[in-house]
Structure formats: structure tokens, C-alpha cells
């Protein structure tokens, strides 16, 4: 059983980019913590980050085609603009949890709307990098039958 943590544009800059909003943790820090959780649960975790919409779409399709059990997805600014990512998520039959480090609903007005959330299993926003862990926990529970869709 394997899962994917997928990060969109500018998330490779975590730890450097606006630390007052996103904190000091790097993307690598997040991936290491999630790998530990995967090991504790005897499962696998793949990690991918891209600044390119098409690569994110390909990763979603590949995750479904490869039989992965879920995706933890921080789409960054594509959250608010990418109907192509929305269509990619709706084209697969694996759960996707949308994650945002900051509370997108408390920021600039253009960040308040997610075009993806309606086709995601859930959304976690504003809990810092801990949101990734919560999303992973939810996917693990879902696949154990301890959480209902």
C-alpha cells in the first residue's frame, strides 16, 4: 500500500519563502516526518513537487494508475485557478486531501476560493505543516475502514 504527497508551485521554497506565513520547516522536513509515519504504519510514501501544472496532473494520473491509496496535495496557488487539476482529481478514484499550510480563508480574497475542494475528500488549512500529518492520518484511517467517505 502506498500514498503520494504532492506539492505544487513555490513549495520547494518552504523555509525560505515568507517564513512569517509558512514557517521555517522545509519541504524536506515535511517529507522526512511523513516518511516516519509511513514506516510506523508499514506503508510507503512517495513525494513529488513541481512548479508545473502538467507534471502535477501526470502525477495524479500515475498515482491512480499505479494503485496508490491516496494523495496528500498542496496545490499552492493552483488551488484558486486550475480547472485542469480539478478535472485530474475528479478523473481518479482515489481520495485526495487538499492541504494548505496557511489559512487560505483568512488571507487575500482571491485565496478564499478553492476550485479543487469540491472534488477532494477533504481540505485542511491553517494548521501549519501539521496539516500534512493530519491528512496522512485521515487517509490511513480511511483505508483501514475507520473513516467513511
C-alpha positions as CSV (number, residue, x, y, z in Angstrom):
1,X,0.0,0.0,0.0
2,X,1.4,3.4,-1.0
3,X,0.5,7.0,-0.8
4,X,1.6,10.2,-2.6
5,X,2.4,13.6,-1.1
6,X,2.2,16.1,-3.9
7,X,3.3,19.7,-3.7
8,X,2.7,22.4,-6.2
9,X,4.3,25.7,-7.2
10,X,6.7,27.5,-4.9
11,X,6.6,24.9,-2.2
12,X,10.2,24.0,-2.9
13,X,10.9,27.4,-1.3
14,X,9.5,26.4,2.1
15,X,11.7,27.6,4.9
16,X,12.9,30.5,2.8
17,X,9.7,31.9,1.4
18,X,7.7,34.2,3.7
19,X,8.5,32.3,6.9
20,X,6.1,34.6,8.8
21,X,3.3,32.9,6.9
22,X,4.6,29.5,6.1
23,X,7.1,28.8,9.0
24,X,10.6,27.6,8.9
25,X,10.1,24.0,8.0
26,X,11.4,22.9,4.6
27,X,9.7,20.6,2.2
28,X,12.3,18.0,3.0
29,X,11.4,18.4,6.8
30,X,7.8,17.6,5.9
31,X,8.7,14.6,3.7
32,X,11.0,13.1,6.4
33,X,8.3,13.4,9.0
34,X,5.7,11.8,6.7
35,X,8.2,9.0,5.8
36,X,8.5,8.2,9.5
37,X,4.7,8.0,9.8
38,X,4.6,5.7,6.7
39,X,7.2,3.4,8.3
40,X,5.3,3.3,11.6
41,X,2.2,2.2,9.6
42,X,4.1,-0.2,7.4
43,X,3.2,1.6,4.2
44,X,5.1,3.5,1.6
45,X,5.0,7.2,0.7
46,X,6.1,8.8,-2.5
47,X,6.9,12.5,-2.6
48,X,6.8,14.9,-5.6
49,X,7.0,18.6,-6.0
50,X,6.6,20.6,-9.2
51,X,6.1,24.1,-10.3
52,X,4.4,22.9,-13.5
53,X,0.7,22.2,-13.7
54,X,1.1,19.4,-16.3
55,X,3.6,17.5,-14.1
56,X,1.1,17.7,-11.2
57,X,-1.7,16.3,-13.4
58,X,0.6,13.5,-14.6
59,X,1.4,12.6,-11.0
60,X,-2.2,12.4,-10.1
61,X,-3.0,10.1,-13.0
62,X,0.1,8.0,-12.3
63,X,-0.9,7.6,-8.7
64,X,-4.3,6.2,-9.7
65,X,-2.8,4.0,-12.4
66,X,-0.2,2.6,-10.0
67,X,-2.8,1.7,-7.4
68,X,-1.8,4.2,-4.8
69,X,-4.3,4.6,-1.9
70,X,-4.5,8.3,-1.6
71,X,-2.9,11.7,-2.2
72,X,-2.0,14.5,0.2
73,X,-2.0,17.5,-2.1
74,X,-0.8,21.1,-1.5
75,X,-1.6,22.7,-4.9
76,X,-0.3,26.1,-3.9
77,X,-1.7,28.9,-6.0
78,X,-3.2,26.4,-8.4
79,X,-5.9,25.9,-5.8
80,X,-7.6,29.0,-7.0
81,X,-7.1,28.8,-10.7
82,X,-6.6,25.3,-12.1
83,X,-9.6,23.6,-13.6
84,X,-7.2,21.2,-15.2
85,X,-6.1,20.0,-11.8
86,X,-9.8,19.8,-10.7
87,X,-10.5,17.6,-13.7
88,X,-7.5,15.4,-13.0
89,X,-8.6,14.8,-9.4
90,X,-12.2,14.1,-10.5
91,X,-10.9,11.6,-13.1
92,X,-9.3,9.3,-10.5
93,X,-11.0,7.1,-7.9
94,X,-8.5,7.6,-5.1
95,X,-9.1,10.1,-2.3
96,X,-7.2,13.4,-2.4
97,X,-6.9,15.6,0.6
98,X,-6.1,19.3,-0.1
99,X,-3.7,20.8,2.3
100,X,-2.7,24.4,2.9
101,X,-0.1,25.5,5.5
102,X,-1.7,28.9,6.0
103,X,-5.4,29.6,6.5
104,X,-6.4,30.5,2.9
105,X,-9.8,31.7,4.2
106,X,-8.1,34.4,6.4
107,X,-5.8,35.8,3.7
108,X,-6.3,37.8,0.5
109,X,-9.8,37.5,-1.0
110,X,-8.5,35.7,-4.2
111,X,-7.2,32.9,-1.9
112,X,-10.6,32.2,-0.3
113,X,-11.9,30.1,-3.2
114,X,-10.6,26.6,-4.0
115,X,-11.7,25.2,-7.4
116,X,-10.4,21.8,-6.2
117,X,-12.1,21.3,-2.8
118,X,-15.4,20.1,-4.3
119,X,-13.7,17.1,-5.8
120,X,-11.4,16.4,-2.9
121,X,-12.1,14.0,0.0
122,X,-11.4,16.9,2.4
123,X,-9.4,20.1,3.0
124,X,-7.1,21.1,5.8
125,X,-6.0,24.7,6.0
126,X,-4.3,26.9,8.6
127,X,-2.6,24.3,10.8
128,X,0.9,24.8,9.5
129,X,2.9,21.8,8.3
130,X,1.0,19.6,10.9
131,X,-1.8,19.6,8.3
132,X,0.2,17.2,6.2
133,X,0.3,14.7,9.1
134,X,-3.4,15.1,9.7
135,X,-4.1,14.4,6.1
136,X,-1.9,11.3,6.1
137,X,-3.6,10.1,9.3
138,X,-7.0,10.6,7.7
139,X,-6.0,8.6,4.6
140,X,-4.6,5.8,6.7
141,X,-7.9,5.6,8.7
142,X,-10.0,5.8,5.5
143,X,-8.1,2.8,4.0
144,X,-8.5,0.8,7.3
145,X,-12.2,1.5,7.2
146,X,-12.1,3.7,10.3
147,X,-13.2,6.8,8.4
148,X,-16.1,7.0,6.0
149,X,-16.2,8.9,2.7
